[in-house]
Amino acid sequence: MKDRFRIQKKLYDIIFEADTKAGKIFDIALIILIVFSITIVMLESLPGRSEVFYSSLYFMEWVVTYAFLLEYLVRLWVVRRSLQYALSFFGIIDLLAIIPSFLGLIFTGTHMLVVFRSLRLLRVFRVLKLTRYINEASHLWKALIASRNKISVFLFTVLILVTILGTLMYIVESNEASGFTSIPISIYWAVVTLTTVGYGDIAPVTALGQFLAGLVMILGYAIIAVPTGIVTSELTKVSKDTTTQVCPACLQEGHDRDAEYCKFCGEKLNV
């Protein structure tokens, strides 16, 4: 029994702790495998290739699938709460990376071929697994979560702004020649112009309309800078003295380097 717990502890450190040498090697290997699997999905969509080409891709896809299946089962074995991990975001992503290939063995009828080919595209979700192995991504995610209220207020303000600007442009350019045939169309123009996308499918023709459009364009540059400043401000507040250590109970990370207990659930960490 002690040997079993020792093996589980060692595998847990390798799989969930990116601060160790073995953990970094494991993460790099997983990143390579994920990128390789996505490449296979892309190559399978190429038309007009030989049967040998697709047979080789099919074989490599099953090798990758079994590798992900082994990783998924090991993760369930080493964590204390397997069901919680299985229902977590990354647990579901891990499952989505495995299921499509095995569904092909169940639904083999020709009438299920179209459905199966669509389900196989779920393997692209493997790319979301990459965020788990990038330490900087956790800091960015924490900054986005911390700034969500400010960004929500900002987006609501922008929504009000484009509604006002679109309505004003409809009043100024209300004619068939310019394309501002309704307020929703004018609001669409305001969104495109304010975000500096500028499709050019609708454009003002009067001097007053062009002047208003110029103001919207200039305002667009200021609007883009606001969310960038909000997120940057929160990024500077994110503590850099944290580790990627994952709590074996609640699967949360971002603990202090000298922490012995999880700051989210109070469970003792594997230190």
N, C-alpha and C positions, 0 to 999 in steps of 0.2 A: 504493500500500500504506500509506503514511504517513497519507494522508487517511482511509483506512478505519479505521486504529487510532485516529485522532483522533476520528472520529465515534463509534466504540465507547466510547471513554473518556468522551466528553461524555454519551452516552446512559446509560452506567453511573452517572455522577455524578447524573444526573437521577432515574433509577429507584431506585437503591439507597441514595443518600445523602440523608437527610431534613434534614440540617443546612444544605444550600444553599437559596437562595430558589427556584430552579427545582425542586429536589427536594420542597420543601414544597408548591408549587403542584401538582406531579404527584400527590403523596399525597392532597391535598384532592380533586382531580378523581377519583381512583380511589375514594375513600370515597363521594363522591356517586354514582358509577356503580354501586358495590356496593349501596348503599341503594336506588337506583332499581331494580336488577335484583331484589332481594328483594321490593320492592313489587309488581313485575310478577307474581312467583310467587304472592304472596298474592292478588292480584286475580284471577288465573286460576282460583283455587279457588272463587270466588263463583258460586253457581248462578243460573240464570234470567236471564242477561244476554243482550243482543242479539248477533247475528252480527257486527255492525260493531264492537262493543265488543271481542270476542275477536280479531277480525282486526287491530285496532289494537294489542292486546297482543302478538299474534304478530309483527307487524312490528317493534315496539319490542324484543322479545326477541331477534330476529335482529341488530338493530343492536348491542345490548349484547353478544351472543355474539361477533360479529366484532371488537368493541373488545377483549374479553378475549383473543381468539385472537391479535390483533396484539400485545397486551402480552406474552403468553406467548412468542411467537416472538422478540420483541425481547429479552426476558430471556435466552432460550437463546442468542441471538447475542452478547450483550455479556459474559456470564460466561466465564471461562476454562475451566471444566469443566461443560459443558452437561449431561452425563449425571448428575453429582452433584446439580446443581440440580433436574433433572427428577425424581429419586428422593427429594429432600428433602421435608419436611412441606409447606411452602408450594408446592413444585413440584407435588405431587400434588393439593393443593387447587386450584391454578390449572387443572390438567387436568380436575378434576371439575366446574369451573365451565363448561367448554366442551363436554365429551363429550355430555351428554344431548341437546342440541339437534341435533347431527349424527347421533346414533343414530336420531332420528326420521326422518331421510332414508333410512336403511338398512332399518329395520324398519317397513315401511309396511303390512304385512298386518293385517287386522282381528284375527287371533288373537294378534298381538303388541301390541295396543293397551294392554291392561292392564299388561303388563310395561313398556312404554315410558312410560306415565303415572307409574309408580312411579319409574323411573329419572330422570325429569325433576325429581323432588323433590330430587335430588342438587344442584341448583342452589342450594339453601339453604346449601350448604357455602361459598358465596361470602362469607357473613357472617364466616367464620373468617379471611378475608383482611384483615378490619378490624384484627386484632391486630397486623399487620405495620406499620401506619401510626400506631400510638399509642406514643409514646416511653415513656410511663409504664408501659405494659404489659410492656415488656422488664425494667424494674426489679422489677415485681411477680413476673414469671416467675422471675427470678434468685433472689428472696427465697424463693419457693415451693420451688425446687430445693434451695437451701441448707438449708431447714428440713424437707426430706422425711423425714430419719431421725427427727427429734424428733416430727414429726406421726405417723409410723408407730408409734412407741412409744406415743404418746398414744392413737391409735385402738385399739391392741391392749389397752391398759389399760381403755379404755371398754368394749371387747368383753367382757373378763373381768368388769367391774363389772356390766354389764346381765345377764350370765349368773347372777351371784350374786344380784342383786336380783330377777330374774325367778323364780329357784328359791325364794327366801324368800317371795315373794308367792304362789307356787303352794302352798306349805306352809300359809300363813296363810289363803288364800282358796280352798281347794280344794273348790269346789262349783259346781253348775250355775247358781245364781242370779246369782253375780257374774260369770261368764263365764271364770274362770280354770280351764279344763278340762284344760290340759296345760302342761308346762314351756315348750315353744316359744311357745304363746300368751301365757304370762306374760312371756317374754323380749320378745316383740313389744310388750306393754304397757310394759315397762321402757324400751325404746328410744323409744317415742312420748312417754312421760312425761319421760324424761331430756332429750330434745331440745326439750322445752317445746312440742311440737306439739299434743298433747292432743286426739285425735279424739273421745274420750268414748264409744267403742263398748264399752269394758270399764272398769269402775270397781269398786274395793273396797267392800264393804258392812259389814265388821266394823270395830270401833274400832281394833284393832291394824293392820289393813290400811290404813286411812285415815291412821294415824300414819306408817306406812312410806311411803305414797304422798307424804305431805307432805315427808318427808326427801328423797325422790327428786326432787321438784320443786325444792326449794331447792338440792340438789346440781347440778341441771341448769344453773342460772345460772352456777355456778362452772365447770362443764365447758365451757360455750360460750366463756368468757373465755380459756381456755388456748390454743387454736390461734391466736386473735387476737393474743395476746401474743407467741407464737412467731414468727409472720410479721412482726409489727411490729418485733420485735427485729432480725430479719434485714434488713428494709427499711432500717433506720438504718445498717446496715453496707455497703449497696450504694453504691459510689462514685458521686457525682454528677458527677465530672469525667470522664465518658466520652461518647463520641459514638455516633451510630447508624451509623457507617461499617461497611460490610460487607466482609469479606475476599473478594477475587475468587476465591480458591482454595477455601477451606473454607466460605465463606458465613456465618461467625460474625461477630457484632457485639459491641459493648461494649468497644471499644479506647480507650485513653487518648488525649487530644487531641493529644499530641505524639508518638504512636507512629508509627513508620515501618514496622514489621514486625508481622505478626499474632502475638499471644501464644498462639494455639492451634496454628498449623501452621508459623509462621516465614516465611510468604510475605510478600513486599514489598507494602505497601498502596498504594492509589492516592492518594497525598497530594500 
